[in-house]
Amino acid sequence: MREDNYGRIYEKLGIEDRREGEERFRIYMREILEKNRSINLTAIEDEEEFMVKHFFDSLMCASSGEFREADNIVDIGTGAGFPGIPLAALFPEKNFVLIDSLRKRIDVIREAASGAGIKNAVFIHGRAEELARKKDMREGFELCVSRAVAPMNILAEYCLPFVKVGGAFIAYKGPSWEGEMAEAERALEVLGGRFMRKEDPPREIFPLDHKLIYIGKIKSTGSKFPRKAGTPSKNPIK
């Protein structure tokens, strides 16, 4: 995709063209691609493909009311920093916490973000099941975002305990989202969530597989959840 189309993408996504933030992200991207030679962070090595599939894909939620109204946002299973880093780069007025269970990844993305001048993100190594039980994190965020690869009934148990009542959880999902949502109906109910809507990317501008699934937090998550580390994936709520 040609860079002169980027303005159209920003417009289609319903967000301002924030080139200063984009430049911060480009610095971050180049550091990640350099580190990718020694640690497996992404399968994408071409810069323009990286911009489309990581940067703009991550920004798909940025025009939503849920994102606009959130001051404190947590990214669960951030991996190489997505969607948290692109959002943080373009929206320095918001605060982000990026969580991943692999320390090496967290160390790399922390260093890359610092070098890119992204100052509004905090990086935490740990498992969501354990961190969600900390008083300063449990139901401490207006919004949770995640591109983590896990079925929705598992992902919801990782993510919803972090969200305040009245807040939301946005999952980036593929074509199998309907089947996942059907299997997650019971999990959302017991975790205090409710399906709100599904949004598709503007495919006429750039081809992406992700759909955004919006889950509202309508009541507090019971103290039983999340269950101990490893249990959600081994024994999903059904």
Protein Blocks (a to p, Z undefined) as FASTA:
>chain_A
ZZklmmmmmmmnopacdfklmmmmmmmmmmmmmmmmmocfbfcfbfklmmmmmmmmmmmm
mmpmklmmpmbdcdehklnopaklmmmmmmmmbccddddfblklmmmmmmmmmmnopakb
ccdeddfklmmmpmklgopbfbdcdfbdcdfklmmmmmmmmpcghiacdddddfklmmmm
mmmmmmmmmnopacfbdcdddfkloccfbdcdddddfbdcdfkbccdehklmmmccZZ
